[in-house]
Amino acid sequence: MLKEGKKNYRNFQADAGRCFELHTPVLDSRGENGEDAMNQSPYITYAPNVTKEMYEAAYWLRKCDGPEYLLMDKKEIDRFNAEILHKKALVNDIWKMATEFDGTKRKMKWAEQEPLEDPVYRTGKKLRKEDFAEYQKNILDMESRERQQMRYGICVRRADIKIWPEPDIVSADAADIYYDKFQVTAARVNTPVLIDGETADGTFYHVIMYDYEGWGKREHFAVCPNRDTWMKAQQMKDFLVVTVPRLRIEQCRQNQNGIRTGEELTMGTKVRLLRVGEVEKTELAQCTWGCYVAELPAVKKDGTYQNVYVTIPENAGVHEGYLPYTTKNVLKTAEQFLGNCYGWGGMFDSVDCSQLVQEVYSCFGLQLPRDAGSQAEAPGIRVKFSPDMTEEERGSMLDALPPGSALFFPGHTMIYLGKEKEEYYVLSSVGSLRLPGEKAVREVRSVIINNLSVQRRNGNTWKEELTDAVVYVSPARI
């Protein structure tokens, strides 16, 4: 994308709007010695026209100019994030929200939410109006005041966030639990939240996060004694970032003091890192050779916040500070999700399409919004695909995009990889698609690589449906 460490973006005008010509990898499907790369394992299948080699980031990077060029440095990323915060419709600036609010009005707003019109099922049984009335009662009976103080919390275990306080999966199909109609997102360990409500039965908090709000299980959050403690918990001079989809923590599930912390950290989780001199004060019961010592949030039996210390192996999939923001690192980080289960709204401790993009870019310090539509409006170099564009014009637009760009059509976002034999390829977390020539829709439910010739349910190809592309870089670099 960038040659010899220098910028080589070039503007050009197209009917659809402004685009930027970047070197797209056009790759041969044969190896260096002429071996046919189409030879596949007899035990694994891939999407049509996808090979095993394509599942390696190196395949797309080997003809990409400047894959290790730094796309943005720390100061530029800080400005990028500040610009996202400035667009208040995209995210919540929780650090500047009022410390006092009208709790009575707020709970009335939540309780007045309309039940879903379409039939939905919980544990195989259709939800009735009486069931929604129970949700409303659990909210209306909660303690509230006209002048209520905000509480400040930290997520201690990955938490499902829902539109109603319901612990079970609520699906549109009694036999299909892959899509929880109540779930909107999932909070990572160490996510700071504002707590502005608690159900009458004490099982759920209503939380406001940077990128969403909703109901999360009370046991997954610890309440800080005050705002200062909450703010201090987020200030980390030295920190680790999780750079793999899942990292298992084998310690501190629960100790004799009733302190509990997360057993699993997911990509993008940020935890404070202790220096060697600080480790001696932790009184860990094991040797720390070959391991980092990190600080994790924990919840006591009374629901309050406390830190615990854990060891994390040096090679466990973590990085000291954020990863350098390069094309190479974007693709290598994204490829680790391949084969993982599709998780609508973060279900099953996995990711849907927009959460995959958000978590990949969070490894570099970019704080993208949660949903695909908001990600398409984030800062960067934006390309618009107009509905009346020809196939050739769409191809020209894609040819100008660098690998790692985010592509969008309504309801879906993808990470662009490159071009191979006139086909354009993407990596994404896919719920369903249809193959050309087939009538039936395939329930994929996995993170895969496919080309843009696959179809949506309406019969249009993904290429025909594209509406936006965004290169998450500072315009000042052009």
N, C-alpha and C positions, 0 to 999 in steps of 0.2 A: 504494500500500500504506500509506503514512504521509502524513497530510494536513498541509500547511503546516509541515513539519518536526517535527511532534509525533507521538507514538505513538498509534495508534488501533486496536491489537489489542483484541479483545473475546473473552473466554472464553465458550464455551458447551459444554454436555455433549451428547454423542451416544452411542448405544448402543455404538459402536466405541471410545469413549474421548474424550479431551480434544482439542479442535480450536480453531483461532483464526480468527476472522472477519476477513478482509482484503479489500480491494477488488480483485476480479479484473477484468481488462479484458474487457468485453463489447463486441465491435466489429462495426461494419457492414462488409459486403463491398463497399460502394460508396465512391468517392472523395468529396472535398469538393464537387465539382461534379456529383455523381451519376453519374460514369463507372463502368461496370461493371468491377470489378477482376478479374473472371474472365477477361478477355482475356489470353491467354498468348502467349509467343513460339512461333513455329512450329518452333523448334529445340530446345526444352527441355520436358520433362515433369516433373510433380510427383506426389506421392501424391494419391489421391482427396480432393477437397474442400480441397486446398491450393493457394494461389495464389502468384504471384511475390512479391506484396507481403508475404506472411507470412514470407518469407525475410529480411526486414529487421526488426531489433530494434525500430525505431521503430513498426512496425505494432502491436506488443503493448504498447508503452510509452505511446502517446499518450492512453490513457484510464486509465492506472495512476497513482494518487495517490502523490505523493512519490517518483518514480523516482530522484531524486538525493539522497534522504535517506541519511545515513551509517548503515548497519545495525550496524556495530561499529567502534570506533576501535582503535588499536594496542594499548592496554592490554587491552581486552576480547578481542581476537584472541589475544594472548599467553596470557591465562587459558584461552581456548577450546582452544588447542593443548596447554597443560599438562594440561587435563582429559583430552584424548585420550591423552597419554602415560601418565596415571595408570591408564587402562584397558589394562593390559598385554596383554590378549588381542587388542587391535586393532592395535597397532604394536610395534616393537622400540625400546626406549630404548638405542640404540647408544652413547650418550655415557656411560652408567653401567655398561656391561658389563665383566666382569672382563678384566684384561689377560693373564691366564694361564688355560689350559684343558687338558683331557686330549685331545690330538690323536688318540691311538690309539682311544679310545672313539668320538670323533666320526666318524672315517672308517669305522669298523665300522657305525655307524648309517646313514651314507649308502649304503654298499655293500649293506646288507641290505634296502634298499628293494625292494619287490616289482615285477617287470616288469609292464607293462600287460597286463591280461587280454585285452582286445579286440585283434584284429589291427591293426597299424599298419605304415605303409610309409615307407621312406626312399628318396628319389630313385626312386620307382616300384616298389621291391622290398620285399617283406614282411620285417619284422625277425624274426629267429629268436632262440631262447633263447641261442644262441652270441653273437649281437650284444650282448645285454644282459650276457652274461658278460664281454665286452670292456670295457663301461662299468665294471663292477664291478672288474675287474682294474686298470683305469686309476686307480681310486680306492684300492684296497687296496695297490697298489704305491707310493703316494705317501709321501713322507717325513713321519714324524710322531713325536711324543714324548709321554710321559705328562704332562710339564710343558712345554707349548708356549706360546710368546709370540704374542699376537695381533698381526697386522700391520694397518696403517692405510692405506687407499687412497682415491683420488679417481677418479671416472669421467671419462675424457677424451674419449670418443666414446660416443654413445648405444649402449647395450649391451643385447642380448637376454638375459634371465635364464631359465634352464631347470632342470628337475628332474633331468636327466642331462647330463653334459658332451658334447653333440652339436652340431656346427656346422650340420648340415643340418636342413631341415624334416622332421618326422616326423608324418604325417597319418593319419587313420582311413580315408581314401579315396586310393588310389594316384593318382587323376586330379585330386584336389582338394587343393591345397596352402594353402588359406586358413586352415586351423586346425592349428597345430602343437601336437600333444598334449603335447609336452615344455615348451612355453613358458608362463611364468606372468606375466611382466611385462617392462618395459624400464626401464633406468636412464637418467636424463637426464645430460647433461654437468654436472659439478661436484657430482654426488651423492656424499656421503661414505659409505664402506663400511668394514666390518671384514672382513679377509681371514683366514679360519681354515682354509684348505686350498688346495692346488695339485695338480692331477692329475700323475700320474707322467710323462706326456709333456710337461708344461710348457705346455699350451695353454689350460687353464682355471683360473680361481680360483673357490673357493667363497666367496661374499660374503654378508654380512648387511647389509641396508639398513634404513632406518627402517620401510619398509612391506612388506618381503619378504626372502626369502633364496633362494639358488640358485646355479647355475653360470653364469658369464659369461666370455667370451673374455679371456684374460690381456692381450692387446694393447689392450683398451679401458679398462684401469685403470693408474694410476700409483701406486707405493708410496711413501708418505712415510717419511722417515728415522726419525721418532718420532711419538709421540702429540701432542706439543706443536705440531709443524708441521701436523699434521692438523687440530687444533682451531683453530689460527690461520687456516688456509685458509678456515674457515667463518665467521669473524668479519669482517663487512663493515659498516662504518659507512656508506659510500656504495656503492650498487649499482644495477645495471640489472636489470629483470625482462623477459623475453621475453613479449610479449603476443599473438603470432601463432602459428599451429600450427607453422610451420617458418621458421627464419631462417638463410639461407646465409651462412657466413663464407668469404670468398674468399681469406683469407691463411693463412699458417702451416700449410699441409698437411704440409710437412716441410722442414726447412732443413738446412744443411750439418752441423749438430751432431747430427742425428738426432732432433731434437725434433719430436714429432707431437702435434697437438691436433685437436679435433673440427671437421669442416667444416660441421656443421649443429647448430643449437640449436633445441630444441623449447619449446613453451609452458610457462611456469613456471620455465624455467632462470634462475638467479640468478648474476650475475657481478659481481665488484668493479669499481667505476667510479673512474677516476682524475680528480682535479681538474686544472685547467689547469696549475697550477704543477708537478704531478708528471709531466706529459706530456713535458716537456723532458728528463727523465732516461731516457726509454725508448729513445731513439735509433731511433725508427721511420724507415723509409726513405721515408716519404711525408708530404705535408702533411695535417694533420688538420682542416682547415676543414670545418665542417658535419658533423663526425663526433664521436662519443664515442670515447674510448680506454678499453678494458676489459681486464681481466686474465683469462686463461683458463688452466685447468690443462693441462699437457702431459706426455707420457711420453718419457723419453730412451730410447736404444737399450738401456740396461741395465735398463729397466723402472721407473726411479725418477722421482719427481715433480719438476716444475719449472714455473714460470709463464712464459707468453708474453703479449705485448701485441698486441691487434688493434684496428683501427678498425671502428666500427659506425655506419653513417649514421644521422643523427638521426631520420629518418622511416622507419626499417627495421622498426618494430613492436616497440619497446622503451619502457619507462617508467622514469623516475628513481624508484627505490623502488617499493613495492607500489602498485597501483592503489587508489583509494578504494573501499571495499566498499559499493557501491550496487546497487540492482536494475538500473539502467540499464547499469552497467558489466558486471554478470554476463551480461545478455542480449547485449550488444554483443560481449563476448569470446567467448561460446559460438557466436554466429552465424558466426564466422570458420571454424569447422570444417565448415560445411555443404558437402556434396559431396565431402568427403575420404573416402578409402578406409577401410573398417572394418578394424581391425588387432587381431585376437585377441591378447591379452596384450601389445599394443604392436608386433605384427608389422608389417613394411613401413614402419617409422618412423611409424606412425600410432597410432590409439587405439581401444580397445574402449569399451564403454559406461561402465564405472566409471573408466577412465583419463581419459576426456573430462571427467567431473565433477571428478575430482581435479585435472587440469591447469587447468581454468577457475578453480576456487577457489584454487589456489596463487598465482594472479596477485594475490590480495588478502592473501596471507600465511597463509591457512588451510592447515594441514597435515593433510588428510583421509587416512584409511586408503585402501588400494589397491582392495580388493574391494567389490562392491556390498553384501554382507551386513554387512561392518564399517562401511561408510559409513552404513548405516541405523541403526547403534548409536552413531554419533558424537553429541557434544553438540548441543543445539539444541531446538527445539520439535517434538516428535514427534507424529504422528497415526497411529493404527492403523485399518486397514480390516479389519473382521471378515468372515469368509466368509459369514455369514448376512445381511449388509446388503443392502437393496434397491437397485435402480438409483437411485431418488430420493435415498436416504440417501448413497450414494456421490457423487452429484452435489452434494449439500449440503456434503459434506466438501471436495470440490474447489473449490467456489465460495468457500470460506473461505481458500484458500491463496493466497499472493502469487506472482506470476511469479518464476521463479528457484528455487523450491522443488525439492528432489530427490524424485522419485517412485520407488517400488520395487515390483517383483514378483519372485518367485524367478528369479535368474539375469539380471536386467536392472535398470538404473537410467536415469532420464531427467531432463531439466530441464523443469519445467512452464512453459508460456508463457501460457496463458489460455484463454478461452472464446469461441467464435464460433458463433452460430446453434445453440445447445444442444450443440455438440460441444466437447470439451476437447482441447487440442493440446500436444504435447511435442516436444522436440528431443533426439535421442540417436543414438548410433552403433549401427546395427542390423545384425545378422547376417542374420536372416530374419524373415518374417511372412507372414500369409495375409490376403487381402482378403475382406470379407464376400461371400458368394455364390460364392466360388471354392474348389475342392477342392485345387488345387495350392498348395504353399508357395513363396513367392518368395524367392530368395536376393538380398537387397538389398545387403548388404555395403557400406554407405555411411552417412555421417552425414546424416540427413534430418529433416524435420518431418512428423509425421503426427498424426492424431487417435486417441483411445483406443478407437475402434470397430474398429480392425484386430484381427486375431486371432492367437493363438499356435498352435502346431502341434496343440494339443489341442482347438482349436475355440472356446475361450473368448476373449472380447475382452480387450484389455489393461485396460480399465476394470474388468472383472469379476475380473481377476487381481491387482489392486493390493493390497498388504499394508501398506505404510508410506509416509509422507511425512515429510520433515524440512525444517524451515526453520532454516538454520544461523545462528542468532543467539543472543545471550546471553539466558537467561530473565529476567535482571535488567531487560531492556529492555521486557518486557511490562507 
